[in-house]
Amino acid sequence: MSARTVLSSDDIDRAVTRIAHEILEANTALQKSGTSNLVILGIPTRGVLLAERIAKVIARNEPGTDVSQLLGRLDITMYRDDLATNPTRAVTETHIPAQGIEDKVVVLVDDVLFSGRTIRAALDALNDFGRPRAVKLAVLVDRGHRELPIRADFVGKNLPTAREERIRVQLAESDSENSVVIES
């Protein structure tokens, strides 16, 4: 198996910073204010870590932002369409910020966008918590090969891949290093 690093730690940091600024700009254009009515929900596992990083960048750049009111996590395990073939997934806690998602702009954050099935499950899960004004998608890597009509609004890096290749995202909080590697 060969592997090549396509994003270094610095590349990931730049991508996260750019995504955070793009989210702020888009929300300001939509809401006429930086973070009011904005909720960022990470999809476990690495989507949560990326969402935390994005929220920290937003808080540094938008005075008065309370990260606890901005940030949450959305477990999609029970909404997946592959539970029959992959039943070993562990259910984790979902945390929605205290103000909820009703009439908010929700940004779902994940590490890799591939077929679109994870995001479809996230949209289904989101319905159980309210009706957002809008749902946006931020991903570190978009590798193509969509099976559903889903597109990311904020992308760190587009990495066209072969279907048999695998993208491995490593984040320091869980993997002791930051990198994105393509394995073939």
ZADO-1210 file (C-alpha; in nm, 4 decimals, padded with zeros to 6 digits):
<atoms>
<atom x="00.0000" y="00.0000" z="00.0000" code="MET" pos="1"/>
<atom x="00.1423" y="00.3361" z="-00.0966" code="SER" pos="2"/>
<atom x="00.0589" y="00.6609" z="00.0771" code="ALA" pos="3"/>
<atom x="00.1222" y="01.0211" z="-00.0069" code="ARG" pos="4"/>
<atom x="00.0644" y="01.3245" z="00.2108" code="THR" pos="5"/>
<atom x="-00.1516" y="01.5806" z="00.0328" code="VAL" pos="6"/>
<atom x="-00.2089" y="01.8256" z="00.3204" code="LEU" pos="7"/>
<atom x="00.0448" y="01.9097" z="00.5880" code="SER" pos="8"/>
<atom x="-00.0323" y="02.0504" z="00.9316" code="SER" pos="9"/>
<atom x="00.0156" y="02.4063" z="00.8013" code="ASP" pos="10"/>
<atom x="-00.2094" y="02.3334" z="00.5021" code="ASP" pos="11"/>
<atom x="-00.4842" y="02.2088" z="00.7356" code="ILE" pos="12"/>
<atom x="-00.4502" y="02.5164" z="00.9579" code="ASP" pos="13"/>
<atom x="-00.4797" y="02.7467" z="00.6552" code="ARG" pos="14"/>
<atom x="-00.7815" y="02.5543" z="00.5231" code="ALA" pos="15"/>
<atom x="-00.9587" y="02.5704" z="00.8616" code="VAL" pos="16"/>
<atom x="-00.8888" y="02.9437" z="00.8903" code="THR" pos="17"/>
<atom x="-01.0173" y="03.0056" z="00.5364" code="ARG" pos="18"/>
<atom x="-01.3314" y="02.7991" z="00.5976" code="ILE" pos="19"/>
<atom x="-01.3991" y="02.9915" z="00.9216" code="ALA" pos="20"/>
<atom x="-01.3668" y="03.3258" z="00.7429" code="HIS" pos="21"/>
<atom x="-01.5879" y="03.2068" z="00.4563" code="GLU" pos="22"/>
<atom x="-01.8541" y="03.0945" z="00.7062" code="ILE" pos="23"/>
<atom x="-01.8428" y="03.4355" z="00.8775" code="LEU" pos="24"/>
<atom x="-01.8664" y="03.6207" z="00.5458" code="GLU" pos="25"/>
<atom x="-02.1541" y="03.4067" z="00.4206" code="ALA" pos="26"/>
<atom x="-02.3437" y="03.4371" z="00.7486" code="ASN" pos="27"/>
<atom x="-02.2913" y="03.8137" z="00.7605" code="THR" pos="28"/>
<atom x="-02.4293" y="03.8437" z="00.4070" code="ALA" pos="29"/>
<atom x="-02.7292" y="03.6250" z="00.4978" code="LEU" pos="30"/>
<atom x="-02.8020" y="03.7532" z="00.8490" code="GLN" pos="31"/>
<atom x="-02.6433" y="04.1004" z="00.8532" code="LYS" pos="32"/>
<atom x="-02.4479" y="03.9883" z="01.1608" code="SER" pos="33"/>
<atom x="-02.1454" y="03.7677" z="01.2172" code="GLY" pos="34"/>
<atom x="-02.2458" y="03.4880" z="01.4538" code="THR" pos="35"/>
<atom x="-02.5961" y="03.5603" z="01.5729" code="SER" pos="36"/>
<atom x="-02.8192" y="03.2801" z="01.4445" code="ASN" pos="37"/>
<atom x="-02.5159" y="03.0655" z="01.3583" code="LEU" pos="38"/>
<atom x="-02.4726" y="02.7086" z="01.4857" code="VAL" pos="39"/>
<atom x="-02.1770" y="02.4873" z="01.3931" code="ILE" pos="40"/>
<atom x="-02.2330" y="02.1121" z="01.4339" code="LEU" pos="41"/>
<atom x="-01.9472" y="01.8660" z="01.3947" code="GLY" pos="42"/>
<atom x="-02.0135" y="01.5112" z="01.2784" code="ILE" pos="43"/>
<atom x="-01.8160" y="01.2627" z="01.4931" code="PRO" pos="44"/>
<atom x="-01.5332" y="01.1940" z="01.5023" code="THR" pos="45"/>
<atom x="-01.3025" y="01.4252" z="01.3132" code="ARG" pos="46"/>
<atom x="-01.5833" y="01.6568" z="01.2047" code="GLY" pos="47"/>
<atom x="-01.6263" y="01.7501" z="01.5719" code="VAL" pos="48"/>
<atom x="-01.2560" y="01.8312" z="01.6025" code="LEU" pos="49"/>
<atom x="-01.2647" y="02.0417" z="01.2861" code="LEU" pos="50"/>
<atom x="-01.5812" y="02.2196" z="01.4064" code="ALA" pos="51"/>
<atom x="-01.4033" y="02.3082" z="01.7314" code="GLU" pos="52"/>
<atom x="-01.1107" y="02.4523" z="01.5366" code="ARG" pos="53"/>
<atom x="-01.3427" y="02.6508" z="01.3092" code="ILE" pos="54"/>
<atom x="-01.5400" y="02.7867" z="01.6074" code="ALA" pos="55"/>
<atom x="-01.2160" y="02.8992" z="01.7781" code="LYS" pos="56"/>
<atom x="-01.1065" y="03.0893" z="01.4660" code="VAL" pos="57"/>
<atom x="-01.4493" y="03.2523" z="01.4405" code="ILE" pos="58"/>
<atom x="-01.4410" y="03.3489" z="01.8103" code="ALA" pos="59"/>
<atom x="-01.0956" y="03.5074" z="01.7674" code="ARG" pos="60"/>
<atom x="-01.2218" y="03.7148" z="01.4758" code="ASN" pos="61"/>
<atom x="-01.5735" y="03.8007" z="01.5922" code="GLU" pos="62"/>
<atom x="-01.5684" y="03.9859" z="01.9270" code="PRO" pos="63"/>
<atom x="-01.8239" y="03.8697" z="02.1826" code="GLY" pos="64"/>
<atom x="-01.8705" y="03.5250" z="02.0321" code="THR" pos="65"/>
<atom x="-01.9490" y="03.2583" z="02.2915" code="ASP" pos="66"/>
<atom x="-01.8154" y="02.9298" z="02.1517" code="VAL" pos="67"/>
<atom x="-02.0520" y="02.7293" z="02.3753" code="SER" pos="68"/>
<atom x="-02.3496" y="02.8982" z="02.2049" code="GLN" pos="69"/>
<atom x="-02.2000" y="02.8409" z="01.8609" code="LEU" pos="70"/>
<atom x="-02.0692" y="02.4840" z="01.8740" code="LEU" pos="71"/>
<atom x="-02.2294" y="02.1402" z="01.8958" code="GLY" pos="72"/>
<atom x="-02.2017" y="01.7834" z="01.7727" code="ARG" pos="73"/>
<atom x="-02.4484" y="01.5736" z="01.5785" code="LEU" pos="74"/>
<atom x="-02.4301" y="01.1951" z="01.6041" code="ASP" pos="75"/>
<atom x="-02.5753" y="01.0382" z="01.2897" code="ILE" pos="76"/>
<atom x="-02.5184" y="00.6716" z="01.3696" code="THR" pos="77"/>
<atom x="-02.8836" y="00.5694" z="01.3939" code="MET" pos="78"/>
<atom x="-02.9693" y="00.7575" z="01.0733" code="TYR" pos="79"/>
<atom x="-02.7150" y="00.5809" z="00.8522" code="ARG" pos="80"/>
<atom x="-02.8376" y="00.3611" z="00.5682" code="ASP" pos="81"/>
<atom x="-02.5551" y="00.1084" z="00.6154" code="ASP" pos="82"/>
<atom x="-02.6308" y="-00.0142" z="00.9695" code="LEU" pos="83"/>
<atom x="-02.7271" y="-00.3588" z="00.8379" code="ALA" pos="84"/>
<atom x="-02.3867" y="-00.4039" z="00.6748" code="THR" pos="85"/>
<atom x="-02.1819" y="-00.2081" z="00.9309" code="ASN" pos="86"/>
<atom x="-02.3529" y="-00.2475" z="01.2713" code="PRO" pos="87"/>
<atom x="-02.0387" y="-00.1923" z="01.4822" code="THR" pos="88"/>
<atom x="-02.0570" y="00.1865" z="01.4877" code="ARG" pos="89"/>
<atom x="-02.0671" y="00.3271" z="01.8399" code="ALA" pos="90"/>
<atom x="-02.3390" y="00.5788" z="01.9195" code="VAL" pos="91"/>
<atom x="-02.1983" y="00.9011" z="02.0666" code="THR" pos="92"/>
<atom x="-02.3623" y="01.1967" z="02.2350" code="GLU" pos="93"/>
<atom x="-02.5381" y="01.4643" z="02.0326" code="THR" pos="94"/>
<atom x="-02.5045" y="01.8135" z="02.1761" code="HIS" pos="95"/>
<atom x="-02.7116" y="02.0999" z="02.0374" code="ILE" pos="96"/>
<atom x="-02.6298" y="02.4487" z="02.1763" code="PRO" pos="97"/>
<atom x="-02.8817" y="02.5855" z="02.4273" code="ALA" pos="98"/>
<atom x="-03.0508" y="02.8177" z="02.1762" code="GLN" pos="99"/>
<atom x="-03.1294" y="02.5170" z="01.9545" code="GLY" pos="100"/>
<atom x="-03.1344" y="02.5196" z="01.5754" code="ILE" pos="101"/>
<atom x="-03.4828" y="02.6552" z="01.5106" code="GLU" pos="102"/>
<atom x="-03.4534" y="02.9364" z="01.2500" code="ASP" pos="103"/>
<atom x="-03.0712" y="02.9268" z="01.2745" code="LYS" pos="104"/>
<atom x="-02.8093" y="02.8886" z="01.0043" code="VAL" pos="105"/>
<atom x="-02.6558" y="02.5485" z="01.0752" code="VAL" pos="106"/>
<atom x="-02.3152" y="02.4583" z="00.9371" code="VAL" pos="107"/>
<atom x="-02.2483" y="02.0840" z="00.9379" code="LEU" pos="108"/>
<atom x="-01.8762" y="02.0025" z="00.9550" code="VAL" pos="109"/>
<atom x="-01.7146" y="01.6768" z="00.8455" code="ASP" pos="110"/>
<atom x="-01.3642" y="01.5734" z="00.7485" code="ASP" pos="111"/>
<atom x="-01.4232" y="01.4078" z="00.4091" code="VAL" pos="112"/>
<atom x="-01.7128" y="01.4353" z="00.1641" code="LEU" pos="113"/>
<atom x="-01.7346" y="01.1229" z="-00.0501" code="PHE" pos="114"/>
<atom x="-02.0667" y="00.9621" z="-00.1494" code="SER" pos="115"/>
<atom x="-02.2863" y="01.2105" z="00.0373" code="GLY" pos="116"/>
<atom x="-02.4550" y="00.9418" z="00.2476" code="ARG" pos="117"/>
<atom x="-02.3137" y="01.0683" z="00.5784" code="THR" pos="118"/>
<atom x="-02.4514" y="01.4143" z="00.5072" code="ILE" pos="119"/>
<atom x="-02.7895" y="01.2710" z="00.4083" code="ARG" pos="120"/>
<atom x="-02.7966" y="01.0962" z="00.7461" code="ALA" pos="121"/>
<atom x="-02.6970" y="01.4234" z="00.9164" code="ALA" pos="122"/>
<atom x="-02.9839" y="01.6068" z="00.7461" code="LEU" pos="123"/>
<atom x="-03.2250" y="01.3377" z="00.8669" code="ASP" pos="124"/>
<atom x="-03.0863" y="01.3624" z="01.2221" code="ALA" pos="125"/>
<atom x="-03.1103" y="01.7416" z="01.2162" code="LEU" pos="126"/>
<atom x="-03.4871" y="01.7194" z="01.1551" code="ASN" pos="127"/>
<atom x="-03.5302" y="01.5726" z="01.5036" code="ASP" pos="128"/>
<atom x="-03.3954" y="01.8929" z="01.6606" code="PHE" pos="129"/>
<atom x="-03.5887" y="02.1630" z="01.4764" code="GLY" pos="130"/>
<atom x="-03.6133" y="02.3469" z="01.1494" code="ARG" pos="131"/>
<atom x="-03.3078" y="02.5551" z="01.0637" code="PRO" pos="132"/>
<atom x="-03.3325" y="02.8617" z="00.8412" code="ARG" pos="133"/>
<atom x="-03.0533" y="02.7170" z="00.6274" code="ALA" pos="134"/>
<atom x="-02.8102" y="02.4257" z="00.6383" code="VAL" pos="135"/>
<atom x="-02.4587" y="02.4648" z="00.4994" code="LYS" pos="136"/>
<atom x="-02.1814" y="02.2086" z="00.4716" code="LEU" pos="137"/>
<atom x="-01.8113" y="02.2552" z="00.5493" code="ALA" pos="138"/>
<atom x="-01.5594" y="01.9787" z="00.4770" code="VAL" pos="139"/>
<atom x="-01.1837" y="01.9627" z="00.4958" code="LEU" pos="140"/>
<atom x="-01.1616" y="01.7375" z="00.1869" code="VAL" pos="141"/>
<atom x="-01.4037" y="01.6831" z="-00.1027" code="ASP" pos="142"/>
<atom x="-01.2903" y="01.3744" z="-00.2886" code="ARG" pos="143"/>
<atom x="-01.5757" y="01.3444" z="-00.5388" code="GLY" pos="144"/>
<atom x="-01.7678" y="01.0257" z="-00.6253" code="HIS" pos="145"/>
<atom x="-02.1060" y="01.1531" z="-00.5065" code="ARG" pos="146"/>
<atom x="-02.3971" y="00.9105" z="-00.4983" code="GLU" pos="147"/>
<atom x="-02.6438" y="01.1754" z="-00.3799" code="LEU" pos="148"/>
<atom x="-02.6967" y="01.5355" z="-00.4958" code="PRO" pos="149"/>
<atom x="-02.4995" y="01.6927" z="-00.2105" code="ILE" pos="150"/>
<atom x="-02.2382" y="01.9665" z="-00.2451" code="ARG" pos="151"/>
<atom x="-02.0211" y="02.1341" z="00.0176" code="ALA" pos="152"/>
<atom x="-02.0508" y="02.5106" z="00.0638" code="ASP" pos="153"/>
<atom x="-01.7073" y="02.5440" z="00.2246" code="PHE" pos="154"/>
<atom x="-01.4206" y="02.3160" z="00.1152" code="VAL" pos="155"/>
<atom x="-01.0655" y="02.3071" z="00.2452" code="GLY" pos="156"/>
<atom x="-00.9306" y="02.1100" z="-00.0511" code="LYS" pos="157"/>
<atom x="-01.0800" y="01.9339" z="-00.3531" code="ASN" pos="158"/>
<atom x="-00.8903" y="01.6079" z="-00.4017" code="LEU" pos="159"/>
<atom x="-01.0073" y="01.4069" z="-00.7000" code="PRO" pos="160"/>
<atom x="-00.9391" y="01.0437" z="-00.6170" code="THR" pos="161"/>
<atom x="-00.9885" y="00.7012" z="-00.7613" code="ALA" pos="162"/>
<atom x="-01.2755" y="00.5140" z="-00.6002" code="ARG" pos="163"/>
<atom x="-01.0424" y="00.2496" z="-00.4568" code="GLU" pos="164"/>
<atom x="-00.8156" y="00.5078" z="-00.2921" code="GLU" pos="165"/>
<atom x="-00.8683" y="00.5990" z="00.0716" code="ARG" pos="166"/>
<atom x="-00.8349" y="00.9418" z="00.2333" code="ILE" pos="167"/>
<atom x="-00.6954" y="00.9336" z="00.5869" code="ARG" pos="168"/>
<atom x="-00.7384" y="01.2552" z="00.7866" code="VAL" pos="169"/>
<atom x="-00.5234" y="01.2762" z="01.0969" code="GLN" pos="170"/>
<atom x="-00.5798" y="01.5493" z="01.3546" code="LEU" pos="171"/>
<atom x="-00.3507" y="01.6105" z="01.6495" code="ALA" pos="172"/>
<atom x="-00.6353" y="01.5886" z="01.9027" code="GLU" pos="173"/>
<atom x="-00.7018" y="01.2238" z="01.8140" code="SER" pos="174"/>
<atom x="-00.4067" y="01.1052" z="01.6062" code="ASP" pos="175"/>
<atom x="-00.1076" y="01.3000" z="01.7493" code="SER" pos="176"/>
<atom x="-00.0359" y="01.4664" z="01.4123" code="GLU" pos="177"/>
<atom x="-00.2095" y="01.6782" z="01.1487" code="ASN" pos="178"/>
<atom x="-00.2094" y="01.5505" z="00.7919" code="SER" pos="179"/>
<atom x="-00.4248" y="01.4292" z="00.5086" code="VAL" pos="180"/>
<atom x="-00.2945" y="01.1221" z="00.3293" code="VAL" pos="181"/>
<atom x="-00.4149" y="00.9410" z="00.0184" code="ILE" pos="182"/>
<atom x="-00.3616" y="00.5659" z="00.0427" code="GLU" pos="183"/>
<atom x="-00.3796" y="00.3417" z="-00.2634" code="SER" pos="184"/>
</atoms>
